[in-house]
Amino acid sequence: AQKVTQAQTEISVVEKEDVTLDCVYETRDTTYYLFWYKQPPSGELVFLIRRNSFDEQNEISGRYSWNFQKSTSSFNFTITASQVVDSAVYFCALSEVTRSGGGADGLTFGKGTHLIIQP
Amino acid sequence: DAGVTQSPTHLIKTRGQQVTLRCSPKSGHDTVSWYQQALGQGPQFIFQYYEEEERQRGNFPDRFSGHQFPNYSSELNVNALLLGDSALYLCASSWTGMTEAFFGQGTRLTVV
């Protein structure tokens, strides 16, 4: 069975601080995908990044960076120089690669981290 | 290009009633998944439809059923509603070979 744990329920920082959101996952599969999604108050989940289990390269996109460590089953997300617009709930998610044909497999989500950026 | 659209936006139903939620996938997408998100929780996978068939299912009772139409749009049906079914229901779409899903804004269902 798959499981995603986001131990930080809520984080509050002052604007321009760096902040890291933790994600730890469990799966018996050797091939899987990891994701981060952002959920603003409007409710729509916004895709941020996908990482394959066989690609442990870290990734940077502007102020966002992701650290994938297979040895510790972690996929952490760092926002550098945070801004008020970054305030949202962030979800880490996992999917297995079990099927041929069709699109993305069903995702297993963590409970989310509510990030509050204070001006 | 319209994204994933869901209707209605909000819905109030009485315990024991039945409800149907609708989803139109993003243009070019052929796979639709449904999720239930209770307040303060992460979304939970209900099921997925591809080629008009249920391809994958999460841990939800048979009261939850769905359908996919030839134009790839989808419906989620919930029978014998319980108070615990109150949640945000999210639809996500993707296309063959694509591993990331795009979500709609959801339908907020309240069961009273």
gemmi code that builds the backbone of each chain (N, CA, C; Angstrom):
import gemmi

chains = {
    "A": [
        ("ALA", (0.843, -1.197, 0.000), (0.000, 0.000, 0.000), (0.877, 1.244, 0.000)),
        ("GLN", (0.363, 2.265, -0.636), (1.106, 3.518, -0.713), (0.689, 4.447, 0.405)),
        ("LYS", (1.625, 5.285, 0.813), (1.313, 6.270, 1.842), (2.194, 7.496, 1.651)),
        ("VAL", (1.609, 8.670, 1.856), (2.364, 9.919, 1.780), (2.133, 10.673, 3.089)),
        ("THR", (3.222, 11.087, 3.718), (3.127, 11.788, 4.993), (3.698, 13.195, 4.874)),
        ("GLN", (2.880, 14.153, 5.221), (3.321, 15.544, 5.318), (3.140, 15.940, 6.784)),
        ("ALA", (4.202, 15.877, 7.527), (4.118, 16.031, 8.975), (3.790, 17.467, 9.399)),
        ("GLN", (4.120, 18.421, 8.556), (3.869, 19.821, 8.897), (2.436, 20.185, 8.509)),
        ("THR", (1.590, 20.405, 9.502), (0.199, 20.756, 9.208), (0.107, 22.207, 8.733)),
        ("GLU", (0.835, 23.076, 9.409), (0.787, 24.501, 9.070), (2.156, 25.136, 9.326)),
        ("ILE", (2.574, 25.981, 8.379), (3.819, 26.734, 8.533), (3.512, 28.202, 8.280)),
        ("SER", (4.028, 29.049, 9.151), (3.837, 30.494, 8.980), (5.197, 31.171, 8.987)),
        ("VAL", (5.501, 31.919, 7.942), (6.768, 32.644, 7.853), (6.486, 34.066, 7.384)),
        ("VAL", (7.489, 34.893, 7.558), (7.383, 36.272, 7.088), (7.891, 36.322, 5.650)),
        ("GLU", (7.275, 37.159, 4.860), (7.668, 37.311, 3.455), (9.184, 37.456, 3.319)),
        ("LYS", (9.708, 36.858, 2.263), (11.111, 36.846, 1.884), (11.927, 35.777, 2.597)),
        ("GLU", (11.350, 35.125, 3.582), (12.050, 34.000, 4.203), (11.985, 32.797, 3.275)),
        ("ASP", (12.965, 31.889, 3.422), (12.933, 30.618, 2.718), (12.129, 29.628, 3.566)),
        ("VAL", (11.434, 28.718, 2.891), (10.639, 27.742, 3.629), (10.708, 26.393, 2.914)),
        ("THR", (10.799, 25.322, 3.697), (10.853, 23.969, 3.135), (9.674, 23.156, 3.636)),
        ("LEU", (8.984, 22.540, 2.691), (7.857, 21.665, 3.000), (8.324, 20.217, 2.856)),
        ("ASP", (8.080, 19.427, 3.892), (8.579, 18.057, 3.915), (7.546, 17.070, 3.376)),
        ("CYS", (8.044, 16.021, 2.731), (7.190, 14.953, 2.224), (7.951, 13.637, 2.338)),
        ("VAL", (7.343, 12.665, 3.001), (7.914, 11.326, 3.104), (6.895, 10.346, 2.547)),
        ("TYR", (7.362, 9.383, 1.766), (6.421, 8.474, 1.114), (6.786, 7.021, 1.379)),
        ("GLU", (5.811, 6.145, 1.183), (6.019, 4.708, 1.290), (5.383, 4.049, 0.083)),
        ("THR", (6.117, 3.137, -0.531), (5.574, 2.332, -1.626), (6.409, 1.082, -1.762)),
        ("ARG", (5.779, 0.015, -2.220), (6.524, -1.234, -2.444), (7.039, -1.302, -3.886)),
        ("ASP", (6.572, -0.381, -4.706), (6.979, -0.406, -6.106), (8.357, 0.223, -6.296)),
        ("THR", (9.064, -0.258, -7.303), (10.364, 0.320, -7.618), (10.230, 1.450, -8.632)),
        ("THR", (9.093, 1.478, -9.332), (8.844, 2.535, -10.313), (7.596, 3.295, -9.906)),
        ("TYR", (7.734, 4.578, -9.735), (6.615, 5.400, -9.291), (6.896, 6.857, -9.649)),
        ("TYR", (5.865, 7.683, -9.481), (5.999, 9.115, -9.719), (5.640, 9.882, -8.449)),
        ("LEU", (6.304, 10.984, -8.242), (6.013, 11.880, -7.128), (5.620, 13.239, -7.675)),
        ("PHE", (4.698, 13.890, -6.987), (4.162, 15.165, -7.456), (4.044, 16.148, -6.295)),
        ("TRP", (4.035, 17.417, -6.655), (3.598, 18.469, -5.742), (2.499, 19.264, -6.447)),
        ("TYR", (1.432, 19.527, -5.667), (0.334, 20.353, -6.138), (0.110, 21.489, -5.134)),
        ("LYS", (-0.374, 22.614, -5.645), (-0.722, 23.776, -4.819), (-2.231, 23.967, -4.878)),
        ("GLN", (-2.860, 24.198, -3.736), (-4.307, 24.422, -3.709), (-4.597, 25.784, -3.075)),
        ("PRO", (-4.877, 26.786, -3.893), (-5.276, 28.096, -3.358), (-6.699, 28.017, -2.818)),
        ("PRO", (-7.183, 29.080, -2.171), (-8.541, 29.053, -1.598), (-9.636, 28.728, -2.616)),
        ("SER", (-9.394, 28.964, -3.891), (-10.412, 28.662, -4.909), (-10.686, 27.163, -5.008)),
        ("GLY", (-9.770, 26.339, -4.552), (-10.019, 24.897, -4.516), (-9.338, 24.091, -5.600)),
        ("GLU", (-9.013, 24.706, -6.721), (-8.411, 23.960, -7.822), (-6.987, 23.562, -7.476)),
        ("LEU", (-6.632, 22.329, -7.722), (-5.265, 21.870, -7.491), (-4.410, 22.239, -8.698)),
        ("VAL", (-3.306, 22.935, -8.438), (-2.429, 23.389, -9.501), (-1.165, 22.530, -9.498)),
        ("PHE", (-0.880, 21.897, -10.629), (0.288, 21.037, -10.760), (1.557, 21.879, -10.703)),
        ("LEU", (2.533, 21.426, -9.893), (3.812, 22.135, -9.797), (4.948, 21.347, -10.416)),
        ("ILE", (5.050, 20.041, -10.062), (6.171, 19.270, -10.551), (5.864, 17.776, -10.485)),
        ("ARG", (6.489, 17.016, -11.377), (6.475, 15.562, -11.357), (7.916, 15.065, -11.363)),
        ("ARG", (8.168, 14.014, -10.595), (9.508, 13.420, -10.558), (9.379, 11.908, -10.699)),
        ("ASN", (10.178, 11.299, -11.585), (10.204, 9.847, -11.736), (11.086, 9.225, -10.667)),
        ("SER", (10.762, 8.022, -10.274), (11.522, 7.360, -9.220), (12.957, 7.050, -9.620)),
        ("PHE", (13.206, 6.958, -10.908), (14.555, 6.629, -11.363), (15.377, 7.864, -11.695)),
        ("ASP", (14.852, 9.039, -11.410), (15.567, 10.283, -11.688), (15.704, 11.069, -10.387)),
        ("GLU", (16.869, 10.976, -9.768), (17.046, 11.640, -8.486), (17.662, 13.018, -8.589)),
        ("GLN", (17.737, 13.542, -9.777), (18.268, 14.894, -9.928), (17.340, 15.901, -9.264)),
        ("ASN", (17.916, 16.824, -8.546), (17.117, 17.890, -7.972), (16.720, 18.861, -9.078)),
        ("GLU", (15.654, 19.585, -8.834), (15.158, 20.494, -9.864), (14.887, 21.864, -9.276)),
        ("ILE", (15.181, 22.873, -10.073), (14.937, 24.246, -9.668), (14.109, 24.926, -10.752)),
        ("SER", (13.073, 25.629, -10.318), (12.253, 26.401, -11.254), (11.981, 27.745, -10.612)),
        ("GLY", (12.730, 28.733, -10.982), (12.567, 30.058, -10.384), (12.861, 30.025, -8.894)),
        ("ARG", (11.889, 30.399, -8.081), (12.065, 30.413, -6.625), (11.789, 29.035, -5.994)),
        ("TYR", (11.325, 28.088, -6.816), (10.967, 26.760, -6.321), (12.102, 25.778, -6.580)),
        ("SER", (12.330, 24.889, -5.619), (13.279, 23.804, -5.833), (12.788, 22.564, -5.114)),
        ("TRP", (13.190, 21.412, -5.652), (12.741, 20.142, -5.099), (13.948, 19.243, -4.878)),
        ("ASN", (13.935, 18.570, -3.729), (15.023, 17.667, -3.343), (14.451, 16.267, -3.182)),
        ("PHE", (14.810, 15.370, -4.102), (14.320, 13.997, -4.081), (15.438, 13.098, -3.578)),
        ("GLN", (15.202, 12.389, -2.476), (16.199, 11.459, -1.942), (15.532, 10.098, -1.758)),
        ("LYS", (15.857, 9.196, -2.656), (15.271, 7.863, -2.625), (15.694, 7.106, -1.372)),
        ("SER", (16.898, 7.346, -0.892), (17.430, 6.606, 0.260), (16.610, 6.874, 1.520)),
        ("THR", (16.040, 8.055, 1.611), (15.221, 8.411, 2.781), (13.738, 8.529, 2.422)),
        ("SER", (13.382, 8.154, 1.184), (11.986, 8.229, 0.712), (11.401, 9.609, 0.974)),
        ("SER", (12.131, 10.617, 0.585), (11.656, 11.981, 0.812), (11.680, 12.788, -0.482)),
        ("PHE", (10.766, 13.726, -0.567), (10.653, 14.594, -1.744), (10.239, 15.966, -1.238)),
        ("ASN", (11.238, 16.727, -0.800), (10.963, 18.007, -0.143), (10.935, 19.161, -1.126)),
        ("PHE", (10.193, 20.189, -0.763), (9.914, 21.333, -1.632), (10.330, 22.603, -0.906)),
        ("THR", (11.197, 23.386, -1.529), (11.669, 24.627, -0.922), (11.251, 25.826, -1.762)),
        ("ILE", (10.719, 26.820, -1.085), (10.415, 28.100, -1.725), (11.422, 29.116, -1.196)),
        ("THR", (12.154, 29.723, -2.100), (13.151, 30.720, -1.725), (12.536, 32.111, -1.835)),
        ("ALA", (12.865, 32.970, -0.881), (12.336, 34.343, -0.890), (10.821, 34.339, -1.049)),
        ("SER", (10.144, 33.739, -0.098), (8.692, 33.543, -0.189), (7.948, 34.867, -0.386)),
        ("GLN", (6.783, 34.745, -1.034), (5.926, 35.897, -1.295), (4.524, 35.603, -0.781)),
        ("VAL", (3.760, 36.636, -0.527), (2.394, 36.466, -0.016), (1.570, 35.586, -0.954)),
        ("VAL", (1.826, 35.690, -2.251), (1.056, 34.898, -3.231), (1.349, 33.408, -3.136)),
        ("ASP", (2.388, 33.041, -2.394), (2.700, 31.621, -2.200), (1.794, 30.993, -1.144)),
        ("SER", (1.043, 31.798, -0.430), (0.149, 31.274, 0.605), (-0.887, 30.348, -0.030)),
        ("ALA", (-0.953, 29.128, 0.474), (-1.859, 28.114, -0.074), (-1.645, 26.827, 0.722)),
        ("VAL", (-2.412, 25.806, 0.365), (-2.158, 24.464, 0.893), (-1.383, 23.693, -0.174)),
        ("TYR", (-0.306, 23.057, 0.232), (0.539, 22.320, -0.703), (0.430, 20.822, -0.406)),
        ("PHE", (0.233, 20.064, -1.476), (0.089, 18.620, -1.347), (1.212, 17.905, -2.090)),
        ("CYS", (1.731, 16.889, -1.435), (2.651, 15.950, -2.058), (1.826, 14.713, -2.423)),
        ("ALA", (2.117, 14.089, -3.556), (1.335, 12.941, -4.000), (2.215, 11.913, -4.684)),
        ("LEU", (1.716, 10.680, -4.733), (2.471, 9.548, -5.279), (1.559, 8.750, -6.195)),
        ("SER", (2.092, 8.269, -7.316), (1.337, 7.311, -8.112), (2.275, 6.223, -8.588)),
        ("GLU", (1.718, 5.022, -8.685), (2.487, 3.904, -9.189), (2.352, 3.847, -10.700)),
        ("VAL", (3.236, 3.138, -11.342), (3.162, 2.953, -12.782), (2.758, 1.510, -13.015)),
        ("THR", (1.442, 1.303, -13.089), (0.976, -0.083, -13.126), (0.235, -0.436, -14.403)),
        ("ARG", (-0.090, 0.565, -15.200), (-0.973, 0.281, -16.327), (-0.413, 0.752, -17.655)),
        ("SER", (-0.846, 0.101, -18.678), (-0.511, 0.578, -20.011), (-1.747, 1.217, -20.598)),
        ("GLY", (-1.556, 2.219, -21.399), (-2.685, 2.928, -21.994), (-3.316, 3.877, -21.003)),
        ("GLY", (-4.007, 4.859, -21.520), (-4.663, 5.818, -20.650), (-3.685, 6.795, -20.056)),
        ("GLY", (-4.218, 7.736, -19.327), (-3.405, 8.799, -18.752), (-2.916, 8.470, -17.357)),
        ("ALA", (-2.728, 9.531, -16.589), (-2.121, 9.415, -15.263), (-2.893, 8.457, -14.362)),
        ("ASP", (-2.178, 7.672, -13.579), (-2.800, 6.784, -12.594), (-3.361, 7.593, -11.428)),
        ("GLY", (-4.213, 6.933, -10.632), (-4.755, 7.572, -9.439), (-3.640, 7.961, -8.481)),
        ("LEU", (-3.820, 9.095, -7.839), (-2.811, 9.624, -6.934), (-3.162, 9.343, -5.483)),
        ("THR", (-2.114, 9.094, -4.691), (-2.244, 9.033, -3.239), (-1.664, 10.331, -2.694)),
        ("PHE", (-2.487, 11.110, -2.008), (-2.067, 12.416, -1.503), (-1.728, 12.358, -0.023)),
        ("GLY", (-0.836, 13.271, 0.395), (-0.660, 13.531, 1.813), (-1.788, 14.431, 2.304)),
        ("LYS", (-1.762, 14.771, 3.581), (-2.824, 15.595, 4.144), (-2.622, 17.078, 3.877)),
        ("GLY", (-1.480, 17.428, 3.347), (-1.238, 18.809, 2.966), (-0.585, 19.639, 4.056)),
        ("THR", (0.131, 20.670, 3.627), (0.727, 21.652, 4.528), (0.169, 23.022, 4.175)),
        ("HIS", (-0.447, 23.662, 5.163), (-0.994, 25.000, 4.946), (0.133, 26.017, 5.175)),
        ("LEU", (0.531, 26.673, 4.095), (1.614, 27.645, 4.154), (1.040, 29.054, 4.217)),
        ("ILE", (1.445, 29.792, 5.240), (0.984, 31.177, 5.417), (2.198, 32.083, 5.318)),
        ("ILE", (2.164, 32.994, 4.359), (3.248, 33.959, 4.195), (2.724, 35.309, 4.666)),
        ("GLN", (3.306, 35.805, 5.715), (2.853, 37.083, 6.285), (3.638, 38.234, 5.682)),
        ("PRO", (2.957, 39.341, 5.357), (3.667, 40.489, 4.751), (4.537, 41.206, 5.766)),
    ],
    "B": [
        ("ASP", (-8.292, 27.895, -24.551), (-8.481, 26.465, -24.290), (-9.010, 26.306, -22.866)),
        ("ALA", (-10.257, 25.792, -22.747), (-10.851, 25.642, -21.433), (-10.135, 24.527, -20.700)),
        ("GLY", (-10.008, 24.704, -19.392), (-9.428, 23.664, -18.571), (-10.489, 22.652, -18.208)),
        ("VAL", (-10.280, 21.954, -17.110), (-11.253, 20.987, -16.618), (-12.413, 21.754, -15.982)),
        ("THR", (-13.624, 21.467, -16.422), (-14.777, 22.177, -15.868), (-15.704, 21.204, -15.159)),
        ("GLN", (-16.216, 21.635, -14.020), (-17.105, 20.794, -13.220), (-18.400, 21.547, -12.933)),
        ("SER", (-19.485, 20.772, -12.860), (-20.768, 21.372, -12.497), (-21.574, 20.394, -11.648)),
        ("PRO", (-22.391, 20.912, -10.730), (-22.461, 22.323, -10.344), (-21.286, 22.706, -9.445)),
        ("THR", (-21.221, 23.959, -9.065), (-20.161, 24.425, -8.180), (-20.469, 24.049, -6.732)),
        ("HIS", (-21.699, 24.226, -6.360), (-22.145, 23.907, -5.005), (-23.456, 23.130, -5.088)),
        ("LEU", (-23.668, 22.286, -4.082), (-24.860, 21.450, -4.087), (-25.205, 21.093, -2.651)),
        ("ILE", (-26.493, 21.177, -2.308), (-26.950, 20.737, -0.987), (-27.978, 19.634, -1.191)),
        ("LYS", (-27.746, 18.509, -0.531), (-28.642, 17.357, -0.644), (-29.013, 16.862, 0.747)),
        ("THR", (-30.083, 16.097, 0.799), (-30.553, 15.522, 2.051), (-30.067, 14.081, 2.161)),
        ("ARG", (-29.796, 13.658, 3.376), (-29.398, 12.266, 3.633), (-30.345, 11.297, 2.929)),
        ("GLY", (-29.761, 10.284, 2.288), (-30.561, 9.269, 1.607), (-30.816, 9.567, 0.133)),
        ("GLN", (-30.613, 10.822, -0.261), (-30.840, 11.171, -1.666), (-29.679, 10.697, -2.537)),
        ("GLN", (-29.846, 10.893, -3.836), (-28.822, 10.552, -4.817), (-28.336, 11.841, -5.478)),
        ("VAL", (-27.086, 11.837, -5.916), (-26.544, 13.038, -6.542), (-25.693, 12.648, -7.752)),
        ("THR", (-25.692, 13.525, -8.756), (-24.836, 13.341, -9.942), (-24.005, 14.583, -10.155)),
        ("LEU", (-22.700, 14.396, -10.240), (-21.760, 15.480, -10.502), (-21.165, 15.269, -11.892)),
        ("ARG", (-20.851, 16.380, -12.564), (-20.400, 16.297, -13.942), (-19.030, 16.928, -14.138)),
        ("CYS", (-18.307, 16.399, -15.123), (-16.954, 16.866, -15.397), (-16.684, 16.835, -16.896)),
        ("SER", (-16.154, 17.942, -17.417), (-15.683, 17.975, -18.800), (-14.170, 18.101, -18.768)),
        ("PRO", (-13.467, 17.148, -19.375), (-12.003, 17.191, -19.296), (-11.418, 18.294, -20.157)),
        ("LYS", (-10.173, 18.563, -19.923), (-9.433, 19.524, -20.746), (-9.409, 18.984, -22.177)),
        ("SER", (-9.437, 19.888, -23.142), (-9.440, 19.487, -24.542), (-8.249, 18.574, -24.859)),
        ("GLY", (-8.540, 17.454, -25.514), (-7.480, 16.510, -25.877), (-7.217, 15.435, -24.841)),
        ("HIS", (-7.812, 15.569, -23.677), (-7.619, 14.573, -22.617), (-8.660, 13.468, -22.731)),
        ("ASP", (-8.236, 12.209, -22.479), (-9.144, 11.077, -22.631), (-9.369, 10.292, -21.345)),
        ("THR", (-8.715, 10.692, -20.276), (-8.796, 9.966, -19.004), (-9.318, 10.907, -17.923)),
        ("VAL", (-10.309, 10.435, -17.171), (-10.899, 11.263, -16.118), (-10.844, 10.518, -14.792)),
        ("SER", (-10.388, 11.212, -13.758), (-10.345, 10.645, -12.410), (-11.170, 11.513, -11.471)),
        ("TRP", (-11.721, 10.884, -10.455), (-12.509, 11.595, -9.447), (-11.870, 11.427, -8.074)),
        ("TYR", (-11.906, 12.512, -7.292), (-11.355, 12.511, -5.950), (-12.353, 13.144, -4.981)),
        ("GLN", (-12.307, 12.671, -3.736), (-13.095, 13.253, -2.663), (-12.153, 13.922, -1.675)),
        ("GLN", (-12.414, 15.176, -1.352), (-11.562, 15.885, -0.403), (-12.401, 16.400, 0.764)),
        ("ALA", (-12.283, 15.743, 1.890), (-12.956, 16.213, 3.098), (-12.219, 17.438, 3.631)),
        ("LEU", (-12.911, 18.222, 4.435), (-12.352, 19.470, 4.955), (-11.065, 19.209, 5.737)),
        ("GLY", (-10.001, 19.901, 5.381), (-8.747, 19.760, 6.094), (-7.943, 18.519, 5.755)),
        ("GLN", (-8.370, 17.776, 4.752), (-7.684, 16.537, 4.361), (-7.176, 16.627, 2.927)),
        ("GLY", (-6.345, 15.674, 2.571), (-5.909, 15.578, 1.182), (-6.955, 14.861, 0.356)),
        ("PRO", (-6.951, 15.063, -0.948), (-7.907, 14.358, -1.817), (-7.691, 12.854, -1.748)),
        ("GLN", (-8.805, 12.123, -1.837), (-8.737, 10.656, -1.874), (-9.293, 10.181, -3.208)),
        ("PHE", (-8.561, 9.279, -3.828), (-8.904, 8.770, -5.155), (-10.138, 7.889, -5.090)),
        ("ILE", (-11.139, 8.211, -5.918), (-12.366, 7.407, -5.963), (-12.260, 6.372, -7.079)),
        ("PHE", (-12.161, 6.841, -8.305), (-11.970, 5.963, -9.463), (-11.528, 6.748, -10.680)),
        ("GLN", (-11.189, 5.994, -11.719), (-10.720, 6.579, -12.966), (-11.398, 5.908, -14.148)),
        ("TYR", (-11.716, 6.715, -15.159), (-12.338, 6.199, -16.375), (-11.459, 6.468, -17.586)),
        ("TYR", (-11.375, 5.445, -18.408), (-10.625, 5.533, -19.663), (-11.335, 4.654, -20.675)),
        ("GLU", (-11.534, 5.154, -21.880), (-12.259, 4.411, -22.930), (-13.608, 3.925, -22.412)),
        ("GLU", (-14.268, 4.788, -21.675), (-15.640, 4.575, -21.179), (-15.752, 3.429, -20.184)),
        ("GLU", (-14.622, 3.010, -19.630), (-14.660, 1.942, -18.636), (-13.922, 2.375, -17.367)),
        ("GLU", (-14.348, 1.832, -16.246), (-13.655, 2.098, -14.997), (-12.329, 1.339, -15.007)),
        ("ARG", (-11.244, 2.034, -14.957), (-9.930, 1.431, -15.142), (-9.230, 1.152, -13.810)),
        ("GLN", (-9.544, 1.987, -12.837), (-8.872, 1.880, -11.552), (-9.838, 2.408, -10.501)),
        ("ARG", (-9.816, 1.818, -9.298), (-10.751, 2.236, -8.262), (-10.043, 2.318, -6.925)),
        ("GLY", (-10.379, 3.334, -6.162), (-9.871, 3.459, -4.806), (-10.778, 2.745, -3.829)),
        ("ASN", (-10.579, 2.991, -2.564), (-11.303, 2.290, -1.507), (-12.611, 3.007, -1.157)),
        ("PHE", (-13.554, 2.965, -2.084), (-14.860, 3.601, -1.885), (-15.951, 2.560, -2.109)),
        ("PRO", (-17.061, 2.688, -1.375), (-18.144, 1.698, -1.505), (-18.843, 1.803, -2.852)),
        ("ASP", (-19.662, 0.785, -3.118), (-20.380, 0.715, -4.397), (-21.411, 1.829, -4.555)),
        ("ARG", (-21.699, 2.540, -3.487), (-22.625, 3.684, -3.614), (-22.054, 4.746, -4.559)),
        ("PHE", (-20.754, 4.691, -4.733), (-20.072, 5.618, -5.639), (-19.912, 4.912, -6.992)),
        ("SER", (-20.509, 5.490, -8.015), (-20.383, 4.917, -9.350), (-20.156, 6.038, -10.342)),
        ("GLY", (-19.751, 5.658, -11.538), (-19.446, 6.694, -12.517), (-19.745, 6.251, -13.929)),
        ("HIS", (-19.474, 7.185, -14.808), (-19.698, 6.903, -16.223), (-18.822, 7.846, -17.024)),
        ("GLN", (-18.343, 7.350, -18.170), (-17.633, 8.218, -19.103), (-18.318, 8.125, -20.451)),
        ("PHE", (-18.517, 9.246, -21.079), (-19.221, 9.322, -22.359), (-18.224, 9.327, -23.518)),
        ("PRO", (-18.738, 9.070, -24.750), (-17.818, 9.040, -25.906), (-17.023, 10.329, -26.099)),
        ("ASN", (-17.537, 11.469, -25.629), (-16.781, 12.727, -25.758), (-15.814, 12.923, -24.585)),
        ("TYR", (-15.615, 11.884, -23.788), (-14.681, 11.829, -22.652), (-15.189, 12.519, -21.396)),
        ("SER", (-16.312, 13.217, -21.454), (-16.852, 13.804, -20.232), (-17.281, 12.683, -19.286)),
        ("SER", (-17.494, 13.043, -18.033), (-17.742, 11.990, -17.043), (-18.748, 12.452, -16.006)),
        ("GLU", (-19.400, 11.508, -15.389), (-20.312, 11.758, -14.271), (-19.896, 10.910, -13.080)),
        ("LEU", (-20.098, 11.469, -11.907), (-19.933, 10.737, -10.656), (-21.305, 10.691, -9.990)),
        ("ASN", (-21.765, 9.500, -9.658), (-23.046, 9.312, -8.984), (-22.798, 8.772, -7.580)),
        ("VAL", (-23.524, 9.339, -6.639), (-23.457, 8.824, -5.274), (-24.886, 8.562, -4.810)),
        ("ASN", (-25.151, 7.314, -4.420), (-26.476, 6.919, -3.941), (-26.520, 6.909, -2.420)),
        ("ALA", (-27.738, 6.984, -1.895), (-27.965, 6.856, -0.449), (-26.986, 7.720, 0.334)),
        ("LEU", (-27.038, 9.011, 0.077), (-26.064, 9.938, 0.653), (-26.051, 9.878, 2.177)),
        ("LEU", (-24.818, 9.951, 2.702), (-24.587, 10.021, 4.140), (-24.019, 11.394, 4.482)),
        ("LEU", (-24.146, 11.773, 5.744), (-23.575, 13.055, 6.160), (-22.077, 13.102, 5.868)),
        ("GLY", (-21.423, 11.966, 5.998), (-19.983, 11.869, 5.774), (-19.561, 12.031, 4.327)),
        ("ASP", (-20.542, 12.063, 3.419), (-20.214, 12.280, 2.008), (-20.013, 13.764, 1.708)),
        ("SER", (-20.281, 14.606, 2.671), (-20.057, 16.049, 2.494), (-18.570, 16.296, 2.263)),
        ("ALA", (-18.241, 16.911, 1.146), (-16.836, 17.094, 0.772), (-16.756, 17.911, -0.503)),
        ("LEU", (-15.524, 18.233, -0.875), (-15.242, 18.816, -2.184), (-14.909, 17.662, -3.119)),
        ("TYR", (-15.601, 17.552, -4.219), (-15.350, 16.490, -5.190), (-14.606, 17.089, -6.380)),
        ("LEU", (-13.422, 16.545, -6.605), (-12.536, 17.055, -7.640), (-12.455, 16.093, -8.802)),
        ("CYS", (-12.469, 16.646, -9.987), (-12.282, 15.877, -11.205), (-10.919, 16.245, -11.775)),
        ("ALA", (-10.206, 15.254, -12.293), (-8.908, 15.492, -12.913), (-8.871, 14.798, -14.267)),
        ("SER", (-8.215, 15.424, -15.230), (-8.107, 14.788, -16.537), (-6.654, 14.711, -16.985)),
        ("SER", (-6.397, 13.759, -17.863), (-5.074, 13.594, -18.443), (-5.262, 12.861, -19.767)),
        ("TRP", (-4.166, 12.666, -20.512), (-4.302, 11.924, -21.770), (-3.265, 10.809, -21.831)),
        ("THR", (-3.498, 9.922, -22.749), (-2.665, 8.728, -22.878), (-1.189, 9.078, -22.889)),
        ("GLY", (-0.438, 8.425, -22.009), (0.996, 8.654, -21.946), (1.394, 9.801, -21.057)),
        ("MET", (0.428, 10.490, -20.521), (0.712, 11.654, -19.674), (0.616, 11.231, -18.214)),
        ("THR", (1.587, 11.601, -17.419), (1.576, 11.153, -16.028), (1.021, 12.197, -15.067)),
        ("GLU", (0.908, 13.443, -15.491), (0.341, 14.425, -14.578), (-1.111, 14.716, -14.934)),
        ("ALA", (-1.907, 14.935, -13.910), (-3.329, 15.201, -14.078), (-3.620, 16.666, -13.796)),
        ("PHE", (-4.617, 17.208, -14.499), (-5.041, 18.586, -14.317), (-6.427, 18.583, -13.680)),
        ("PHE", (-6.579, 19.402, -12.656), (-7.787, 19.379, -11.847), (-8.736, 20.529, -12.156)),
        ("GLY", (-10.030, 20.244, -11.952), (-11.036, 21.288, -11.989), (-11.156, 21.942, -10.619)),
        ("GLN", (-12.081, 22.912, -10.517), (-12.235, 23.650, -9.263), (-13.112, 22.923, -8.255)),
        ("GLY", (-13.738, 21.843, -8.691), (-14.461, 21.013, -7.745), (-15.926, 21.374, -7.579)),
        ("THR", (-16.656, 20.427, -7.017), (-18.051, 20.617, -6.620), (-18.124, 20.432, -5.116)),
        ("ARG", (-18.623, 21.446, -4.435), (-18.761, 21.368, -2.978), (-20.120, 20.775, -2.662)),
        ("LEU", (-20.135, 19.536, -2.147), (-21.369, 18.832, -1.806), (-21.586, 18.897, -0.297)),
        ("THR", (-22.754, 19.360, 0.094), (-23.128, 19.373, 1.509), (-24.345, 18.475, 1.678)),
        ("VAL", (-24.254, 17.505, 2.579), (-25.358, 16.601, 2.862), (-25.920, 16.971, 4.239)),
        ("VAL", (-27.217, 17.243, 4.280), (-27.835, 17.683, 5.538), (-28.893, 16.677, 6.015)),
    ],
}
model = gemmi.Model(1)
for chain_id, residues in chains.items():
    chain = gemmi.Chain(chain_id)
    for i, (resn, *xyz) in enumerate(residues, 1):
        res = gemmi.Residue()
        res.name, res.seqid = resn, gemmi.SeqId(i, " ")
        for name, pos in zip(("N", "CA", "C"), xyz):
            atom = gemmi.Atom()
            atom.name, atom.element = name, gemmi.Element(name[0])
            atom.pos, atom.b_iso = gemmi.Position(*pos), 0.0
            res.add_atom(atom)
        chain.add_residue(res)
    model.add_chain(chain)
structure = gemmi.Structure()
structure.add_model(model)
structure.setup_entities()
